[in-house]
Amino acid sequence: MAISVLVVDDDDDIAMLLVSSLERAGISVARAGNGREGVERVRAHRPRVVLMDWMMPGTDGIQASQEIRQSVDIPQPHIIMLTARVHSSDQEVALRAGVDEVVAKPFRPREIVGHVRELLELAS
C-alpha cells in the first residue's frame, strides 16, 4: 500500500492521535514505533512526509533522520520533528541532522494535519 505520511513515535497515544487525525483527513498514513523501524519503513514505503519523534529508545529521531538523509537510493521525504526539546540549540541539532522543521510538543493535531496537507499538495 502506498502511504503519504509516516508517523515515527514510541508513544502509542501520540502516534495513534496523529494516525487517526491524518486518516480522518483522507491521508494515507503508516506508523513506526522507533527510529530503526522508521528508517526501514521510509525505504520500503517512500512516504512524502515523516512526522518524527526525537526521544525514542535505541535509534532516536536524530539518528533516524541522519540515516534517511544519507540514503541516496530513496526519494527524500519532508521530515518534521515533533519534540519537547525546544531550545534553539536543540533546533540547530535537528536541522543539522536533516530535519526540515521542528514542531514543539504539545501540538494541535489539526494544525499538523493542515500543514501535512499543504506539503502533500505542494509535492503533487
Secondary structure by P-SEA (a helix, b strand, c coil): ccccbbbbcccaaaaaaaaaaaaaacccccccccaaaaaaaaaaccccccccccccccccaaaaaaaaaacccccccbbbbbcccccaaaaaaaaaacccccccccccaaaaaaaaaaaaaaac
